[in-house]
Amino acid sequence: MKIVRAKDYNDMSRKAANIVSAQMIMKPNCVLGLATGSTPIGTYAQLVEWYRKGDLDFSEVTTVNLDEYKGLSKDDEQSYYYFMNDKLFSKVNINLSRTFLPDGMEPDSDKVCRDYNKIIADVGGVDLQLLGLGHNGHIGFNEPGMAFEAETHCINLTESTMKANQRFFSSMDDVPRQAYTMGIKTIMQAKKILVVVNGADKAAIVKEAFFGAITPKVQASVLQLHNDVTIVADEAALAEVTDLCP
Ligand code: F6R
């Protein structure tokens, strides 16, 4: 596990984008595993900037995202597809038919999960998986206690997550109750993993996840067992581990 120290959010984003770019340059037809959330937004913005300068080419890249809400269509502003399209896909020369997320509109959840596992296998697995880190150590929608053996699965959102999401929807009835996520097994099968973390509010979980016990209670702790993980974190997120890492 390599920890790359960044000064602040912008520096974290630039360093993470450099690692994604290196992957794309070394293997132009690579498979990138992508995440949504606030942390990687700057990374995507940096990749878009380098693409506009002519330094990056997405034409042969395939992407598979970590997760998607059940019941939201691609053009719903709250869907993860919409987020990815807004932040990255619509701004670079990626072939949209090679961008994959679980199908939020298919009513048969088992089919969605089966199909998504097959897509990941068919594209040859993920070369580089980008991850954010939840305050409780979740990665994707894998919440504390989920078995490490899980592949893509459908989860019921907790009441507190639904309440937190309520602000994005016109009423509580519109808040999705379920979501699809790659499981820990799927994530661990990626050849390389890149975690981006920033902010003082993540300092405690950074210590627990990457320097504490490996336990399903802290899903990200399993990353300690992967042989190619890079964590790019800003000073604030590393505040509690300064003595533990170079
Ligand atoms: C996003 C995802 C989540 C986020 C995590 C951190 O696709 O799966 O696990 O990475 O919740 O979110 P932010 O970056 O908003 O702090």
Boltz pocket constraint, residues with backbone or C-beta under 6 A from the ligand:
constraints:
  - pocket:
      binder: B
      contacts: [[A, 34], [A, 35], [A, 36], [A, 37], [A, 38], [A, 39], [A, 40], [A, 66], [A, 67], [A, 131], [A, 132], [A, 133], [A, 134], [A, 135], [A, 138], [A, 139], [A, 140], [A, 141]]
      max_distance: 6.0
